[in-house]
Amino acid sequence: MDNNYIWNFANSYDWMERIGKLPPLVVTCAVNGGIQGKEVNEALPETPAEIAQSAYEAYNAGASIVHIHARDRNCIWKNAENPEEILEVNGAVRSKCKEIIINNSTGLGFQSTMDGRLNVLEANPEIATLNMGPFMERVKFIERKSPLQHARESLEIDGVIPFTYGVIENFASRMAEKSIKPEMEVYQPGHYWAVKALITKGLVKPPYFVQFVMGTQTGIYPTPQNLLNLISELPHDTVFSTIGIGKYQWALTTLSIMMGGHVRVGMEDNIYVKRGQKLKSNAEAVEKIVRIAKEFNREIATPAQAREMLGISAIPKTY
């Protein structure tokens, strides 16, 4: 492992020494998410073909990882829990993007079962997300009108995804068996207890991959100081990345770039390229973060470089 990829990110002296020569930036593109669809942005991909094309465009713009929520073909605004449907999407992406790292969500949506979330791992992604604690949210989604496929009335959710220590450890164990890299999603500082438990039990291997999720309800407030505090508590041998939800995306991902971390952008997290202007594509979000990164002298990581940084096989999985 190149020691220029990982260091004590909270060390002011290290940061001063490394600024201006930080490692290449790993860009993840979360192309679609698990609930909202074309009713909020007509460019948001839903079908396997649309997801694959969007991933291809994001890859050409600079993304080295694509984060995917396969959709249920019988109700396209719900997450697919059938491994065959997820494999179909992964295969479609791989056919267009020979090198990109494929990342599937196990968080899915509030309607999903825990068994359904585990089923995602049968699709054999290279990375899978893993929530480091329960996730609670109350939110209203707008109506999905015809002629959109599987129209529905507005939807209000007041729910919780009940990740416990035992559930998290079971997911991590299954990922280890399948050589799937866990992306440990940290929503607030208390989730570090679960990260520590996985490390102590040897259920995750270095380099560890932590993704900060900022801007969700019941997560830590999405402020610069809170991101710096989260960075200050990272375990040794950890690569980190940052998600900013909605209007917080561009500020927090920019700070992550400045601090030597990595970023996730895309229509799962934010459907706007700037205030009042919707994204025309996921590639447009990648292009914007690439421009910002280059202003801070951060080159953009290729999939091969991202695989090395994250300790993922240099040989892409086939589907």
N, C-alpha and C positions, 0 to 999 in steps of 0.2 A: 504494500500500500504506500503510495506516494505521500510523504508527510506534509506536503503542501496542500493536500485535500482536507485534512482534519487537524485541528489544533484546539487549544482552549479558547473558544470563541469569545469568552467573557474577559480574557486577559487584555487589558488596555495596551500593554507593551507589545504583545504579539500583534494586535490589530494595527498599531502604528507602524510596525515593521513590515507587515504584509500588504497594507493598503496600497493600491496601485498595481499590485501583482497577485491579486486574488485568483483562485483557480477558476476554470471554466464553469459557467452557470448551467446547471441542469434545469431545464424547463419541462414541467409536466403540464399537459393540456387535458383538463377534465371536460370532455366534449359535450356531455349532455345531462348528467345528474339522474335522479331517480323518480322525480314526481312532475316537475314542470316540463312543458313541451312547447310545441309551436304556438300555443295560445299566448305565450309571453314573448316569444321571438320566433318568427317564421323560419329563421335560418337554423334553429336548434335541431340537430339530427335525432331521429327516432328509430328508423329502420336499420337493419344491418348494413345495407348498401350506403345509406346516408352517413352512418357512423364511420364506416370505412373510408369514405371519401373525405369526410371532415378530418379524420385522423391523418390522412395522406397530406392534406393541405397544411395542417398544423406541423407535421413532420418537415415538410419543405420550408416552412417558415422558421424552424429552429427547435421544435419540440423533440426531445429524445425519449420521453415517456408519454403514453396516452392512457388516461384513466377513463374506464368505461363502465357504464351501467347498461347492460343489455336490457331491452324492454320485452315485456310479455306480449307475444304476438296476438293473444286473444284480448288484451286490454293494454294498449300501447303506452298508457300513462302510468302503468305499474311496472315494477322491476321483474325481470325474468328470474325465476328460481330454478328452472329446469336447466341442468348443465348442457343439454344439447343446444338450447337456444343461445346460451352464452358462448359455447364453442363455435357456433355459426358466426357470431359477431367477431370473435377473436380470429377465426380463420379468414374472414373477409378483410380484417385489418392487416393481418400478416401477408395476405396476397398482394396488397398494395404497398406495404411498408416492411421491407425485408429485415430491417435492422432495429426498428423501434421497439422499446421495452413496453410490454403489454401489462397493464395494471387493472385488475378488476376490483370492484367495491364489494366488501362483505357487510357494509353498513346498510346498503339497500334503502328501503323506505319503511315508514311506520306500519304499513300493512304486511310487511314480510315477516316470516317466521324465523326462529333461530336455526331450524333445520334447513330452511331455504338459504339462509346466509352461508351455512356450511357447505351447501351444494355448490356454491360458487367455486370452491376450491377444486372440485372435480373437473372444472374447465382448464385447470393447470396454468393459471397466469404466471408470469415471471415475478410480479409483485401483487400482493393483495393488501388492501387497507385493513386495519385492525383498530377499532375504537378502544381506547384505554380506560373507558368507564362508561356509565350510563349516559344517555343523551336525551334530554327532555326539551320539548318545544311545543309552543302553541302558535299556530299560524293559519292564515286563510289563503287559499289558492283560488285564482279567478276561474270563471266558467270556461270550459272548453267547448266551443261552439262548432256546429256543423258548418262547412263540410269536412272539418278535421275528423280523422278516424277516431272512433270510440269517444264521441262527444260525451260530456258530463256537466252537471251543474257545478257551481262553486263548491269548494271542498274545504272544510275546516278541520284541522288536526290539533288535538290536545293529547299528546302521547309521550311515551318514553321507550327507548330501545334499551333493554335491561342487561347490559354487559356487566358481568360480575367477575371477580378474580378467577373463579373456576371456568367460566365461559371463555374468558380471554386466554387462559392457559391452554384450554382445549383447542382453540383456534390456532394458537402459536405452535402447538405440538403437531397438528395436522399439516400446517404449512412447512414445518421442518421436514416431515416425512416426504413431502412432495417437492422439496427444494424451491419453495416459494418464499420470496423475501417479504417479511412483514413490514408494512409501512405503519408504524405505530402513531396513531392519530391522538394528539394531546390537545384537549380543549381547555384545560385549566391546570394550575400547578399540582393539584391533588392527584392528577393522573400519573405523575411521576412515581407514585407508590407502586402502581401496576407495572410500569416500565422496569422499575428496580426488581420487582418480583420475577419478571421474565428473565432478566439478566442473571439474577441469583440462581435461578433454577436451570440455567443453560438452555432455555427454550428459544432464545434469539442469539445470533452470533454476530460479532463485530465484522465490519463496521455496522453499527446500529443505524436505523433510518427512522427519524422522528419527523413527523409533519405537524406543525402548529396550525390549528384551525381556529381562526379568530373572526368573530362577528356573528356567531350563532347565539341564540338564546341559551342561557345557563352555562355558556362558556365564558372564559375570561373576557373582560371588556377589551375591545380592539384598539388599544392605544399603543403608541411607541414605547412608553415606559414598561408596559406589561410584556411586550415582545422582548425587550431587553432583559427583563426579569426571567422570562422563560429560557432565553438563551443562557443566562448565567447559571442555570441549574441542569444543563445538559450533562448526561453521563459522558465519561471519557469514551473515545473511539466512536463518536456519533456524527453522522451527517444529518443536517437539519434542512427543512424546507418550510415555507410559510404560505398559508392560504389566508387571504382576506376576502370576506364575504361582502358582496354588494359594493357599496360606495367606499368601503375600506380597502378594497383590493389593491389599487395602484399605490397608495401610500405605504401599506405594510409590506407589499412585495418589494418595493423600492428599498425600504429599510433592510429587508432580508438580504438583498443584493449587496448593500453597503457593508453589512456585517459579515459577509463571507458565506452566507447561506444560499439556499436555492429557492425556487418559486413554483407555485401552481397557479395557472390562469385557465380561463375557459368558461363556457356558458353554464356549467353547473354552478359556478360560484358568482358570476356576474354577467348580466346580459348587455351591459353598456360599455362602449369604448370610452365615452366621456359623458358628462352630464347631459341628459336629454337625447343622446344619440346612441341607438342600439347597435350592437355588433352586427356586421354583415356576415361574419363567419368566425369560427374559432381561430382560424389563421390570423385574423386581424388582431385578436388579443395577443397571440404569440408574437406577432410583428411588433406590437407596441412595447412589450416587455423586453424584447431583444434590443430595440432602440434605446430604452432606458439603461439596460445593462451595459451596452457599449459606451455610453456616456461616462460610466464609472470604470472603464477599462476592464470589464468582465467579458472575456470571450464566451462563446456559446458552446456548451459541451455537445459533442456528437454522441449518438447512442453507445458507441464503443467506449468513449471516455466515461459516460454515465455508468456503464456496466462495471468499469474498473473502480470508480469511486464508491459504488454501492455494494461491491463484492458479489455481483451477479455474473453468471456464466457468460463468457464472451460469445458463445454460440446461441443465437436466438432460438427459443422454443418454436416448434412447428405445430400446426393445428389441422 
